[in-house]
Amino acid sequence: MTRHTPPRPVEVEEFLPELRGRRRQALRLHPRPGDPGRGQSSVGGPLLWPAGESWPTCAEEHGASLEDAPPEGAAPLVPIVQLFRRDAPDVPFPEGTDLLQVLWCPYDHEPSFGPRPRVLWRGSDEIRDVLDRYPVLDDPPEGTVPVPCVVHPEPVTEYPGWRNMGRDLHTALWDRAARMEEQTGWSYEEHLSEAPGIKVGGYPDWVQDAWRMVCDGCGAEMDPLLTVASWEYDPGSWRSWLPVEERAGVDEHHGPFSFEDAGSAQGAAGLTLGDAGSVYVFECRKCPERPIKYGFDCS
């Protein structure tokens, strides 16, 4: 079953015309538990990995927390997202590649004390022999390894939330956004700006102050590549972002948490990153090697 975000309930640019040049496209992945294959786009699924290439590990020392013991030796990385270009035609893949793979070490790492991601771009036609089995991390931190999910990629239009605006724009729009909510019943921040959930591109939906990511190599501001979120929606954002196909029985008086389809969609990937936070991966598209930076954010 495909997933479709409801049509936007408000024409944002009619109320806030300054945002016309700030719209971005994001690709919502809409992960749902399933049995994806190596040749499919997925969240937490098996990767199309070359048999002759070693599985990546994290050799850093990982300290123990109250809940989690550190691994003995290097920790094998965990598959997070696999995305084929055929499922993401508007995502700017590097030339000669058609496969994005993101893994991470699920233990806490500086600078934001969250998982540390690794990004790979590949040409799938160059993979002749596929790795059948890869090492699995024993007893990883709870909530840091996604359950295998099939995905239902869907492009959506986003606008910057308050934390992704400069102070001047924020000040200029605040009162009019409040009047828009009074007139329409829709909150700019919760319902109309940044899509929640696991997505490619768009805007990172920061909970705390936004991080400005700058490439160490060329000094350019980096672009959002991937958001890995704990939740696909929250008690406020579901009104405009919960897919049409999972709204059976849901209305303004009966929220999604009492209904099986809608309730299970909220934490479909089984992630709990901190206090229902997110990991944000950024890339520099100006540098040929596409270096990345990342941040972890929660309330």
C-alpha positions as CSV (number, residue, x, y, z in Angstrom):
1,M,0.0,0.0,0.0
2,T,1.4,3.4,-0.9
3,R,1.3,6.4,1.4
4,H,0.2,9.9,0.6
5,T,0.4,13.0,2.7
6,P,-2.9,14.9,2.7
7,P,-3.0,18.0,0.4
8,R,-1.7,21.1,2.2
9,P,-4.7,22.6,4.1
10,V,-3.4,26.2,3.6
11,E,-1.6,28.0,0.7
12,V,1.3,29.1,2.9
13,E,2.7,31.6,0.3
14,E,-0.5,33.5,0.1
15,F,-0.2,34.4,3.8
16,L,3.6,34.5,3.9
17,P,4.9,35.5,0.5
18,E,8.4,35.9,1.8
19,L,8.7,32.1,1.8
20,R,8.3,31.7,-2.0
21,G,12.0,31.4,-2.5
22,R,12.5,29.2,0.5
23,R,10.4,26.1,-0.4
24,R,12.3,22.9,-0.6
25,Q,11.4,19.4,-1.6
26,A,11.8,16.5,0.8
27,L,11.3,12.8,0.2
28,R,9.3,11.2,3.0
29,L,10.2,7.6,3.1
30,H,7.2,6.4,5.1
31,P,8.9,3.3,6.6
32,R,6.6,0.5,7.6
33,P,7.6,-2.9,9.1
34,G,8.1,-5.5,6.4
35,D,10.6,-7.9,4.7
36,P,12.6,-5.8,2.2
37,G,15.2,-7.5,0.0
38,R,18.8,-6.4,-0.7
39,G,17.7,-5.0,-4.1
40,Q,15.0,-2.8,-2.5
41,S,15.0,0.6,-0.9
42,S,14.5,0.2,2.8
43,V,14.9,1.4,6.4
44,G,16.8,-1.1,8.6
45,G,16.8,-3.7,5.8
46,P,19.6,-5.7,4.3
47,L,22.1,-3.8,2.1
48,L,23.2,-4.6,-1.4
49,W,26.8,-5.0,-0.2
50,P,29.8,-6.2,-2.3
51,A,31.0,-9.6,-1.1
52,G,34.6,-8.5,-1.4
53,E,34.2,-5.4,0.7
54,S,34.7,-5.6,4.4
55,W,31.8,-4.6,6.6
56,P,32.5,-1.3,8.3
57,T,33.1,-1.1,12.0
58,C,33.6,1.6,14.6
59,A,36.9,1.1,16.5
60,E,36.4,3.9,19.0
61,E,36.1,3.1,22.6
62,H,32.5,3.2,23.6
63,G,31.7,4.0,27.2
64,A,29.1,2.1,29.2
65,S,25.9,3.9,30.2
66,L,23.5,2.8,33.0
67,E,21.5,0.8,30.5
68,D,24.0,-0.4,27.9
69,A,27.3,-2.2,28.1
70,P,29.9,-1.3,25.5
71,P,30.8,-3.9,22.8
72,E,34.0,-5.9,23.1
73,G,36.3,-4.8,20.2
74,A,35.2,-2.8,17.1
75,A,31.4,-2.4,16.8
76,P,29.9,-3.4,13.4
77,L,27.8,-0.6,11.9
78,V,24.1,-0.9,11.6
79,P,22.1,-0.5,8.4
80,I,19.9,2.5,8.6
81,V,18.7,3.5,5.1
82,Q,19.1,2.1,1.6
83,L,17.7,4.2,-1.3
84,F,17.9,3.5,-5.0
85,R,17.8,6.3,-7.4
86,R,14.8,4.8,-9.2
87,D,12.8,5.5,-6.0
88,A,14.1,9.0,-5.6
89,P,14.4,10.6,-9.1
90,D,14.7,14.2,-7.7
91,V,17.4,13.4,-5.1
92,P,20.8,14.7,-6.5
93,F,22.9,11.5,-6.6
94,P,26.5,11.9,-7.5
95,E,27.3,11.2,-11.1
96,G,27.7,7.5,-11.8
97,T,25.8,6.4,-8.7
98,D,22.3,5.1,-8.2
99,L,22.5,3.7,-4.6
100,L,22.6,5.6,-1.3
101,Q,23.5,3.6,1.8
102,V,23.6,5.0,5.3
103,L,24.9,3.0,8.3
104,W,25.7,4.1,11.8
105,C,27.4,3.2,15.0
106,P,24.6,3.3,17.5
107,Y,26.6,4.3,20.5
108,D,27.0,7.9,21.7
109,H,29.6,10.0,19.9
110,E,30.7,13.6,20.0
111,P,29.9,16.3,19.2
112,S,26.2,15.7,19.9
113,F,26.4,12.4,21.8
114,G,24.3,10.4,19.4
115,P,24.9,7.7,16.8
116,R,27.7,8.3,14.2
117,P,26.6,7.8,10.6
118,R,28.5,6.8,7.6
119,V,27.3,7.5,4.0
120,L,28.2,5.6,0.9
121,W,27.2,6.2,-2.7
122,R,27.4,3.3,-5.2
123,G,26.7,2.2,-8.7
124,S,24.5,-0.9,-8.1
125,D,25.5,-2.4,-11.5
126,E,29.1,-2.6,-10.3
127,I,28.1,-5.0,-7.5
128,R,28.5,-8.5,-9.0
129,D,28.7,-10.7,-5.9
130,V,26.6,-9.8,-2.9
131,L,27.5,-10.3,0.7
132,D,25.1,-12.9,2.1
133,R,25.6,-12.3,5.8
134,Y,27.2,-9.4,7.7
135,P,28.1,-9.1,11.4
136,V,25.4,-8.1,13.8
137,L,26.0,-6.0,16.9
138,D,25.1,-7.9,20.1
139,D,22.9,-6.1,22.5
140,P,23.0,-2.6,20.9
141,P,21.6,0.4,22.8
142,E,17.8,0.2,23.0
143,G,16.0,2.1,20.3
144,T,19.0,2.7,18.1
145,V,18.5,-0.1,15.5
146,P,15.5,0.2,13.2
147,V,13.4,-2.8,12.5
148,P,13.4,-3.9,8.8
149,C,11.0,-1.6,7.0
150,V,9.8,-1.3,3.4
151,V,9.5,2.3,2.3
152,H,7.0,4.3,0.3
153,P,8.9,7.3,-1.0
154,E,6.8,10.5,-1.5
155,P,8.0,14.0,-2.5
156,V,6.5,16.8,-0.4
157,T,7.1,20.5,-0.3
158,E,8.5,22.0,2.9
159,Y,9.1,25.5,4.3
160,P,11.6,26.4,7.0
161,G,10.4,26.1,10.6
162,W,11.2,28.9,13.0
163,R,14.6,27.5,14.0
164,N,15.6,27.4,10.3
165,M,14.9,31.1,9.7
166,G,17.2,34.0,10.4
167,R,16.1,36.3,13.1
168,D,14.9,39.0,10.8
169,L,12.6,36.7,8.8
170,H,11.3,35.1,12.0
171,T,10.4,38.5,13.3
172,A,8.8,39.6,10.1
173,L,6.5,36.5,9.8
174,W,5.6,35.8,13.4
175,D,2.6,38.0,13.8
176,R,1.1,37.1,10.4
177,A,1.7,33.4,11.0
178,A,-0.3,33.7,14.3
179,R,-3.1,35.5,12.4
180,M,-3.1,32.7,9.8
181,E,-3.5,30.1,12.6
182,E,-6.4,32.1,14.0
183,Q,-8.1,32.3,10.6
184,T,-7.5,28.7,9.4
185,G,-6.9,26.6,12.6
186,W,-3.5,25.4,11.2
187,S,-0.2,26.1,12.9
188,Y,2.7,27.1,10.7
189,E,5.3,25.3,12.8
190,E,3.4,22.0,13.4
191,H,1.3,21.6,10.3
192,L,2.7,23.6,7.4
193,S,6.5,23.9,7.6
194,E,8.8,20.8,8.0
195,A,7.6,17.3,7.4
196,P,8.2,15.0,10.4
197,G,9.6,11.5,10.1
198,I,12.4,9.8,8.2
199,K,13.1,11.8,5.1
200,V,15.7,12.7,2.5
201,G,16.5,16.4,1.9
202,G,14.1,19.2,3.0
203,Y,14.7,21.0,6.2
204,P,15.9,19.4,9.5
205,D,13.2,19.8,12.1
206,W,15.3,20.9,15.0
207,V,13.9,20.7,18.5
208,Q,16.7,22.8,20.1
209,D,18.6,25.6,18.4
210,A,19.6,24.9,14.8
211,W,23.2,23.9,13.9
212,R,24.8,25.6,11.0
213,M,26.8,22.9,9.2
214,V,29.8,24.3,7.2
215,C,32.2,22.1,5.1
216,D,35.7,21.9,6.5
217,G,37.1,21.5,3.1
218,C,35.6,24.4,1.1
219,G,33.8,26.5,3.7
220,A,30.4,26.2,2.0
221,E,27.2,25.7,3.9
222,M,26.2,22.0,3.8
223,D,22.9,20.6,2.5
224,P,20.6,18.4,4.5
225,L,20.9,14.8,3.2
226,L,18.9,12.7,5.6
227,T,16.8,13.0,8.7
228,V,16.4,9.8,10.8
229,A,13.6,10.5,13.2
230,S,12.2,8.5,16.1
231,W,8.6,9.4,15.2
232,E,6.7,9.8,11.9
233,Y,4.4,12.3,13.6
234,D,3.7,13.7,17.0
235,P,0.5,14.6,18.9
236,G,0.3,17.9,17.1
237,S,1.7,17.3,13.6
238,W,-0.4,14.3,12.8
239,R,-3.3,16.5,11.7
240,S,-1.6,17.4,8.5
241,W,1.2,14.8,8.0
242,L,-0.5,11.5,8.9
243,P,-0.9,9.6,5.5
244,V,-4.4,9.4,4.1
245,E,-4.3,5.6,4.0
246,E,-3.9,5.5,7.8
247,R,-6.6,7.8,8.8
248,A,-9.5,5.3,9.2
249,G,-11.5,6.4,12.2
250,V,-9.2,9.3,13.0
251,D,-10.7,12.8,13.3
252,E,-10.2,16.0,15.4
253,H,-12.0,14.4,18.4
254,H,-10.4,10.9,18.0
255,G,-6.7,11.3,17.6
256,P,-4.5,8.7,15.9
257,F,-3.2,7.0,19.1
258,S,-6.4,4.9,19.6
259,F,-6.4,3.4,16.1
260,E,-4.2,0.5,15.0
261,D,-3.1,1.7,11.6
262,A,-2.4,5.3,12.7
263,G,-0.9,4.4,16.1
264,S,1.6,1.9,14.7
265,A,2.7,4.3,12.1
266,Q,4.0,6.8,14.6
267,G,7.0,4.7,15.6
268,A,7.1,2.4,12.6
269,A,10.8,1.9,12.5
270,G,11.1,1.1,16.2
271,L,13.6,3.9,16.9
272,T,13.8,5.9,20.2
273,L,16.7,8.2,19.9
274,G,17.1,10.0,23.2
275,D,13.8,11.6,24.0
276,A,12.2,10.8,20.7
277,G,14.9,12.8,18.9
278,S,16.4,12.7,15.4
279,V,19.8,12.3,13.7
280,Y,20.5,14.8,10.9
281,V,23.0,14.1,8.2
282,F,24.4,16.9,6.0
283,E,26.6,16.8,2.9
284,C,28.7,19.2,0.9
285,R,27.6,18.9,-2.8
286,K,30.4,21.3,-3.9
287,C,33.1,18.9,-2.9
288,P,33.5,15.8,-5.2
289,E,33.9,13.4,-2.3
290,R,30.6,14.6,-0.7
291,P,31.9,15.0,2.9
292,I,29.3,14.8,5.6
293,K,28.6,16.2,9.1
294,Y,25.9,15.2,11.4
295,G,24.0,16.2,14.5
296,F,21.7,14.6,17.1
297,D,18.9,16.6,18.6
298,C,16.1,15.8,21.1
299,S,14.0,17.6,23.7
